[in-house]
Amino acid sequence: MFNQEYGLIFIAGMGQVRKLIFIPLFVAILVCQMAAYASAYRTEHVVVVLIDGVRYTESLGDTTGIYCPRLTALAEYAVVHDSAFNDSITTTRYGIPGTWMGRFHVLQDTVYQGNNVEFSRWPTFWEYARHDLALPQNKAIYITPDYGSGTWLPSFYPGYGPAYWPRFVQPAISDDNNQVDFDSARVVLERDHPVVSYIYLPDTDHAGHSGIWADYIAEIRQADSLTNELWNIIQNDTVMADKTTMLVTNDHGRHDDAHGGFQGHGDSCLGCRHVMMFAIGPDFKRGVRLGAPRASIRDIARTAGELLGFSAPLSAGRVMSELFAPPCDYIPGDVNGNGWVNGIDVTFFVAYLKGIGSPPPDSCDIGQGRFYVAADANGDCSVNGIDVLYMVNYFKGGPEILHCPDYSPGR
């Protein structure tokens, strides 16, 4: 065990204004310049869940949700990439390190702390994050069963290496590793609120190799349930809610029926290469399925770096920009869109609500319909007369103008 730790983890729009009570605005028109918000994503935590060895036809490739009912339902709030692949050797020892390093490379052998071990040739996303963000070890977590000296390690790459490794959270191997890992994940997420976490759920692959279809499907359904519950834990946590992105993927699939069936994997057939890429978080699209461009599991490292603000200079992957919601460039309270926030915006807003003026020019749409974001002064993700009163109060010295947390400005 490379670190002792208990537990496991790694893993609207515009409302119709039915009735508006207009209160005369005896307010002097105050002109105030409002600086644009800094460019930033709302994500402060990234959780990667790796479900080992699930064939895409039994995961999100089945849109009826027979095998993954919870993730299929949760996809209403997520983006599903239907064109994601393992582009290397379709085995666990290539796939999992590939998601860490952002590139595919055979594991290297060495002796470390008196043990023969295998390690990553290139820096991992934990190392990049800890290096660039100056994270303490408990903010970068790897949850995996305790394989002893057989646990694959991050890199010894110059400038990165053990000083930037994650904390290993390794419960004892059991006959229900997925559940034990989940239990540990709950503990660590709720206690440490890691910035980067990787949760490994291995049992689906083990069941697939058994050749017993019922066991394989049962493990898929359990992983589906546990992953959904991880998201519920995150969204019920006061620190991580609405600030966390979760990526769910596989290291490889399994042979399609024309190449030997679900019991094995390891070749270049579509069944082995095609994997799940499920992404949910405050900066991603919602209720969308993508068929292009082609994505790879090695793209996870750079995508996490884009969200959190760390670089992955030695990664061969790319940022999966197609997952991201379109930019929403506006100034909260600038209802008429002229670049300033002042009393003229109140007049413009009232005219619109009374049906005698033009709609606000600033609108964002991330799949949920048109929404006049700059006019949502109280930040409740709807636009109505209450926002007028909030703006008036702001000009009289009240609280700062807010914005809907689903539509970050200035990105």
C-alpha positions as CSV (number, residue, x, y, z in Angstrom):
1,M,0.0,0.0,0.0
2,F,1.7,3.2,-1.2
3,N,-0.3,5.4,1.2
4,Q,-2.4,4.6,4.2
5,E,-5.9,6.0,4.0
6,Y,-9.3,4.7,4.8
7,G,-11.8,4.9,2.1
8,L,-12.0,5.2,-1.7
9,I,-12.7,7.7,-4.5
10,F,-11.9,8.9,-8.0
11,I,-14.6,9.0,-8.8
12,A,-35.9,28.8,-17.0
13,G,-34.7,30.1,-19.3
14,M,-36.9,33.2,-19.4
15,G,-40.0,32.7,-17.4
16,Q,-43.2,34.1,-18.8
17,V,-44.2,37.3,-17.1
18,R,-47.8,36.7,-16.3
19,K,-48.4,39.7,-14.1
20,L,-46.1,42.6,-13.4
21,I,-46.9,45.2,-10.7
22,F,-45.0,48.2,-11.8
23,I,-43.8,50.4,-9.0
24,P,-42.9,54.0,-10.1
25,L,-39.2,54.4,-10.1
26,F,-38.3,57.6,-8.3
27,V,-34.6,56.8,-8.7
28,A,-32.0,59.2,-10.1
29,I,-30.3,57.7,-13.0
30,L,-26.9,56.7,-11.6
31,V,-24.2,55.8,-14.0
32,C,-21.8,53.2,-12.8
33,Q,-19.1,51.5,-14.8
34,M,-19.0,47.7,-14.3
35,A,-15.9,45.8,-15.1
36,A,-16.4,42.6,-17.1
37,Y,-16.0,39.4,-15.2
38,A,-12.7,37.6,-15.6
39,S,-12.6,34.7,-17.9
40,A,-13.0,31.5,-15.9
41,Y,-14.8,28.2,-15.7
42,R,-17.1,27.4,-12.8
43,T,-15.5,24.0,-12.3
44,E,-13.3,23.7,-9.2
45,H,-13.2,19.9,-8.9
46,V,-12.8,17.2,-11.5
47,V,-13.8,13.6,-10.7
48,V,-12.9,10.9,-13.2
49,V,-14.7,7.6,-12.9
50,L,-13.2,4.7,-14.8
51,I,-15.5,1.7,-15.2
52,D,-13.3,-1.1,-16.4
53,G,-14.1,-3.1,-19.6
54,V,-17.7,-2.2,-20.5
55,R,-18.7,-2.7,-24.1
56,Y,-20.4,0.4,-25.5
57,T,-23.4,-1.6,-26.7
58,E,-24.1,-2.4,-23.0
59,S,-23.5,1.1,-21.7
60,L,-24.7,4.4,-23.2
61,G,-24.7,2.9,-26.7
62,D,-28.0,1.4,-25.7
63,T,-30.2,4.4,-25.6
64,T,-33.1,2.5,-24.0
65,G,-31.1,2.4,-20.8
66,I,-31.7,-1.3,-20.1
67,Y,-28.2,-1.8,-18.6
68,C,-27.4,1.7,-17.5
69,P,-30.7,3.2,-16.5
70,R,-29.4,5.8,-14.1
71,L,-26.7,7.3,-16.3
72,T,-29.1,7.2,-19.2
73,A,-31.6,9.3,-17.2
74,L,-28.8,11.6,-15.9
75,A,-27.8,12.3,-19.5
76,E,-30.6,14.8,-19.6
77,Y,-28.2,17.1,-17.7
78,A,-25.0,15.9,-19.3
79,V,-23.3,15.5,-22.7
80,V,-22.7,12.1,-24.0
81,H,-19.9,11.6,-26.7
82,D,-20.9,8.7,-28.9
83,S,-17.6,8.8,-30.8
84,A,-15.0,8.1,-28.1
85,F,-12.4,5.4,-28.4
86,N,-9.3,3.7,-27.0
87,D,-7.0,4.3,-29.9
88,S,-4.2,2.1,-28.6
89,I,-3.9,-1.5,-27.4
90,T,-7.3,-2.3,-25.9
91,T,-6.1,-3.7,-22.6
92,T,-6.3,-2.2,-19.1
93,R,-2.5,-1.8,-18.7
94,Y,-2.5,0.6,-21.7
95,G,-6.0,2.1,-21.3
96,I,-5.8,3.3,-17.7
97,P,-2.4,4.9,-17.8
98,G,-3.4,6.5,-21.1
99,T,-6.2,8.4,-19.3
100,W,-3.7,9.5,-16.7
101,M,-0.9,10.6,-19.0
102,G,-2.9,11.9,-21.9
103,R,-1.0,9.6,-24.2
104,F,-0.5,5.8,-24.7
105,H,2.8,4.3,-23.7
106,V,3.9,1.0,-22.2
107,L,4.4,1.0,-18.5
108,Q,8.0,1.0,-17.3
109,D,9.8,-1.3,-14.8
110,T,11.9,-0.2,-11.9
111,V,12.5,-0.8,-8.2
112,Y,10.9,1.6,-5.8
113,Q,11.0,1.4,-2.0
114,G,12.4,-2.1,-2.3
115,N,9.6,-3.3,-4.6
116,N,9.5,-4.2,-8.3
117,V,7.0,-1.8,-9.7
118,E,5.6,-0.5,-13.0
119,F,5.2,3.2,-13.6
120,S,4.0,5.7,-16.1
121,R,6.5,6.9,-18.6
122,W,5.1,10.4,-18.8
123,P,3.6,12.8,-16.2
124,T,0.0,12.1,-15.1
125,F,-2.8,14.6,-14.8
126,W,-2.4,14.5,-11.0
127,E,1.2,15.5,-11.3
128,Y,0.3,18.3,-13.7
129,A,-2.4,19.6,-11.4
130,R,-0.3,19.5,-8.2
131,H,2.7,21.1,-10.0
132,D,0.8,24.0,-11.5
133,L,-1.9,24.6,-8.8
134,A,0.4,23.9,-5.8
135,L,-2.1,21.4,-4.5
136,P,-1.4,19.4,-1.3
137,Q,-1.5,15.7,-1.7
138,N,-5.0,15.2,-0.2
139,K,-6.4,17.4,-3.0
140,A,-5.3,14.9,-5.7
141,I,-6.7,11.4,-5.1
142,Y,-6.4,8.0,-6.7
143,I,-8.9,5.3,-5.5
144,T,-8.1,1.8,-6.5
145,P,-8.1,-1.6,-4.7
146,D,-4.9,-2.4,-2.9
147,Y,-2.8,-4.4,-5.4
148,G,0.3,-4.0,-3.3
149,S,3.4,-3.5,-5.3
150,G,1.3,-4.4,-8.4
151,T,-0.3,-1.0,-8.2
152,W,0.7,1.0,-11.2
153,L,2.3,4.2,-10.3
154,P,2.5,7.7,-11.8
155,S,5.7,9.0,-13.3
156,F,9.3,9.7,-12.2
157,Y,9.5,12.3,-15.0
158,P,12.0,15.2,-14.2
159,G,10.2,18.2,-12.8
160,Y,7.2,16.1,-11.8
161,G,7.5,12.6,-10.1
162,P,6.8,11.4,-6.6
163,A,6.7,14.9,-5.1
164,Y,3.5,15.5,-7.2
165,W,1.9,12.1,-6.9
166,P,-1.7,11.8,-5.7
167,R,-2.7,10.3,-2.4
168,F,-3.4,6.6,-2.9
169,V,-6.6,5.4,-1.3
170,Q,-6.6,1.6,-1.5
171,P,-9.1,-0.5,0.3
172,A,-8.4,-4.2,0.6
173,I,-9.3,-6.3,-2.4
174,S,-12.7,-8.0,-1.9
175,D,-15.4,-9.8,-3.8
176,D,-17.1,-6.5,-4.3
177,N,-14.4,-4.0,-5.1
178,N,-16.8,-1.5,-6.8
179,Q,-18.8,-1.1,-3.6
180,V,-15.8,-0.8,-1.4
181,D,-14.2,1.8,-3.7
182,F,-17.5,3.7,-3.7
183,D,-17.7,3.6,0.1
184,S,-14.2,5.0,0.3
185,A,-14.9,7.6,-2.3
186,R,-17.8,8.9,-0.2
187,V,-15.5,9.4,2.8
188,V,-12.8,11.2,0.9
189,L,-15.1,13.4,-1.2
190,E,-17.0,14.6,1.8
191,R,-14.0,15.1,4.0
192,D,-11.2,16.3,1.7
193,H,-13.1,17.8,-1.3
194,P,-10.3,16.9,-3.7
195,V,-9.6,19.0,-6.7
196,V,-8.7,16.1,-8.9
197,S,-10.0,12.6,-8.2
198,Y,-9.8,9.3,-10.1
199,I,-12.1,6.4,-9.0
200,Y,-11.4,3.0,-10.4
201,L,-14.3,0.5,-10.6
202,P,-12.7,-2.8,-11.7
203,D,-15.4,-5.5,-11.3
204,T,-17.2,-5.2,-14.7
205,D,-14.1,-6.4,-16.5
206,H,-13.6,-9.3,-14.1
207,A,-17.2,-10.4,-14.6
208,G,-16.9,-10.1,-18.4
209,H,-13.9,-12.4,-18.4
210,S,-16.0,-15.0,-16.5
211,G,-18.0,-15.5,-19.6
212,I,-21.2,-15.4,-17.6
213,W,-23.5,-12.8,-19.2
214,A,-25.7,-12.4,-16.1
215,D,-22.7,-11.6,-13.9
216,Y,-21.4,-9.1,-16.5
217,I,-24.7,-7.3,-16.7
218,A,-25.1,-7.2,-13.0
219,E,-21.7,-5.5,-12.5
220,I,-22.6,-2.9,-15.2
221,R,-25.8,-2.1,-13.4
222,Q,-24.0,-1.8,-10.1
223,A,-21.4,0.5,-11.6
224,D,-24.2,2.6,-13.2
225,S,-25.9,2.9,-9.8
226,L,-22.8,3.7,-7.9
227,T,-21.7,6.4,-10.4
228,N,-25.1,8.0,-10.2
229,E,-24.9,8.0,-6.4
230,L,-21.4,9.6,-6.6
231,W,-23.0,12.5,-8.5
232,N,-25.7,12.8,-5.9
233,I,-23.1,12.9,-3.2
234,I,-21.3,15.7,-5.0
235,Q,-24.4,17.7,-5.7
236,N,-25.4,17.4,-2.0
237,D,-22.0,18.6,-0.8
238,T,-21.9,22.3,0.1
239,V,-18.3,22.7,-1.2
240,M,-18.5,20.6,-4.4
241,A,-22.1,21.2,-5.6
242,D,-22.4,23.0,-8.9
243,K,-18.6,23.4,-9.0
244,T,-17.7,19.8,-10.0
245,T,-17.3,18.2,-13.3
246,M,-17.5,14.4,-13.5
247,L,-16.2,12.4,-16.5
248,V,-17.1,8.7,-16.8
249,T,-15.3,6.5,-19.2
250,N,-13.8,3.1,-19.8
251,D,-10.3,1.9,-20.5
252,H,-11.5,-0.4,-23.3
253,G,-14.6,-2.2,-24.5
254,R,-15.0,-5.9,-25.3
255,H,-15.0,-8.0,-28.4
256,D,-18.1,-7.6,-30.6
257,D,-19.9,-10.8,-31.5
258,A,-18.0,-11.1,-34.8
259,H,-14.7,-11.2,-33.0
260,G,-15.3,-13.6,-30.1
261,G,-17.9,-12.0,-27.9
262,F,-18.0,-10.2,-24.6
263,Q,-15.7,-12.6,-22.7
264,G,-12.5,-11.1,-24.1
265,H,-10.9,-7.9,-25.4
266,G,-7.5,-6.7,-26.7
267,D,-7.8,-6.3,-30.5
268,S,-8.8,-3.5,-32.8
269,C,-12.4,-4.5,-33.4
270,L,-15.0,-1.8,-32.8
271,G,-16.3,-3.5,-29.7
272,C,-12.9,-3.3,-28.0
273,R,-12.2,0.3,-29.1
274,H,-15.5,2.0,-28.6
275,V,-15.9,3.4,-25.0
276,M,-18.2,5.6,-23.0
277,M,-17.6,9.3,-22.6
278,F,-20.1,10.8,-20.2
279,A,-19.5,14.4,-19.1
280,I,-21.5,16.4,-16.6
281,G,-20.7,19.7,-14.9
282,P,-21.4,23.4,-14.8
283,D,-19.3,24.2,-17.9
284,F,-20.6,21.5,-20.2
285,K,-23.6,21.2,-22.5
286,R,-26.8,19.5,-21.3
287,G,-29.0,17.0,-22.8
288,V,-26.7,16.6,-25.9
289,R,-25.3,13.6,-27.7
290,L,-22.3,14.1,-29.9
291,G,-21.2,12.1,-32.9
292,A,-18.1,14.1,-33.8
293,P,-15.3,14.9,-33.7
294,R,-13.7,11.7,-32.7
295,A,-12.6,11.7,-29.1
296,S,-10.0,9.5,-27.2
297,I,-9.6,8.5,-23.6
298,R,-6.2,10.3,-23.8
299,D,-8.1,13.6,-24.1
300,I,-9.2,13.5,-20.5
301,A,-6.0,15.0,-19.1
302,R,-6.0,18.1,-21.2
303,T,-9.7,18.6,-20.8
304,A,-9.4,18.5,-17.0
305,G,-6.5,20.9,-17.3
306,E,-8.6,23.3,-19.3
307,L,-11.3,23.3,-16.7
308,L,-9.0,23.7,-13.7
309,G,-6.3,25.8,-15.1
310,F,-3.3,23.5,-15.3
311,S,-1.3,22.6,-18.3
312,A,-0.5,19.1,-19.6
313,P,2.4,19.9,-21.9
314,L,3.5,16.3,-22.6
315,S,0.0,15.0,-23.2
316,A,-0.7,13.9,-26.8
317,G,-4.4,14.4,-26.3
318,R,-6.6,17.5,-26.9
319,V,-9.2,19.5,-25.1
320,M,-12.6,18.1,-25.9
321,S,-14.0,21.5,-26.6
322,E,-17.1,20.0,-28.2
323,L,-18.3,19.1,-24.6
324,F,-18.3,22.7,-23.5
325,A,-21.3,25.0,-23.4
326,P,-21.0,27.9,-25.9
327,P,-19.4,31.1,-24.5
328,C,-21.7,33.5,-22.8
329,D,-20.1,37.0,-23.0
330,Y,-22.1,39.6,-21.2
331,I,-22.1,42.0,-18.3
332,P,-24.7,41.2,-15.6
333,G,-27.1,44.1,-15.4
334,D,-26.2,45.5,-18.8
335,V,-29.8,44.8,-20.1
336,N,-29.5,47.0,-23.2
337,G,-26.1,45.6,-24.1
338,N,-24.2,48.9,-24.5
339,G,-21.3,47.8,-22.2
340,W,-22.4,49.8,-19.2
341,V,-24.7,49.2,-16.3
342,N,-26.8,52.2,-15.3
343,G,-30.3,53.5,-15.0
344,I,-30.9,53.4,-18.7
345,D,-30.9,49.6,-18.4
346,V,-33.8,49.8,-15.9
347,T,-35.8,51.9,-18.4
348,F,-35.0,49.5,-21.2
349,F,-35.9,46.5,-19.0
350,V,-39.3,48.0,-18.0
351,A,-40.2,48.8,-21.6
352,Y,-39.5,45.2,-22.6
353,L,-41.5,43.7,-19.8
354,K,-44.5,46.0,-20.6
355,G,-44.4,44.8,-24.2
356,I,-43.5,48.2,-25.7
357,G,-39.7,47.7,-26.1
358,S,-37.2,45.4,-27.7
359,P,-35.9,42.3,-26.0
360,P,-32.5,42.4,-24.4
361,P,-29.8,41.6,-26.9
362,D,-27.7,39.3,-24.7
363,S,-29.0,35.7,-24.8
364,C,-27.4,32.4,-24.0
365,D,-28.6,29.0,-25.0
366,I,-26.9,25.7,-23.8
367,G,-29.7,23.5,-24.9
368,Q,-32.4,24.8,-22.6
369,G,-33.8,27.6,-24.8
370,R,-33.3,31.4,-25.1
371,F,-32.5,33.1,-21.8
372,Y,-31.8,36.9,-21.4
373,V,-28.9,36.4,-19.0
374,A,-27.8,40.0,-18.5
375,A,-31.3,40.9,-17.2
376,D,-31.3,38.2,-14.5
377,A,-30.1,40.7,-11.9
378,N,-30.9,38.7,-8.8
379,G,-29.3,35.5,-10.2
380,D,-32.3,33.2,-9.8
381,C,-32.1,32.0,-13.4
382,S,-35.4,33.6,-14.5
383,V,-36.2,37.1,-15.8
384,N,-39.1,39.1,-14.5
385,G,-40.2,42.2,-12.7
386,I,-38.4,41.1,-9.5
387,D,-35.1,41.7,-11.4
388,V,-36.2,45.3,-12.0
389,L,-36.7,45.9,-8.3
390,Y,-33.4,44.2,-7.6
391,M,-31.6,46.6,-10.0
392,V,-33.3,49.6,-8.5
393,N,-32.2,48.5,-5.0
394,Y,-28.6,48.0,-6.4
395,F,-28.5,51.7,-7.6
396,K,-29.7,52.8,-4.2
397,G,-26.8,51.1,-2.5
398,G,-28.1,47.5,-2.2
399,P,-26.4,44.2,-3.0
400,E,-24.3,43.7,-6.1
401,I,-25.9,42.5,-9.3
402,L,-25.7,38.7,-9.6
403,H,-26.0,36.3,-12.5
404,C,-27.5,32.9,-13.0
405,P,-24.9,30.3,-11.9
406,D,-25.7,28.2,-15.0
407,Y,-24.4,30.9,-17.3
408,S,-21.1,32.3,-16.3
409,P,-20.4,35.7,-17.9
410,G,-17.3,36.8,-19.8
411,R,-16.0,33.3,-20.7
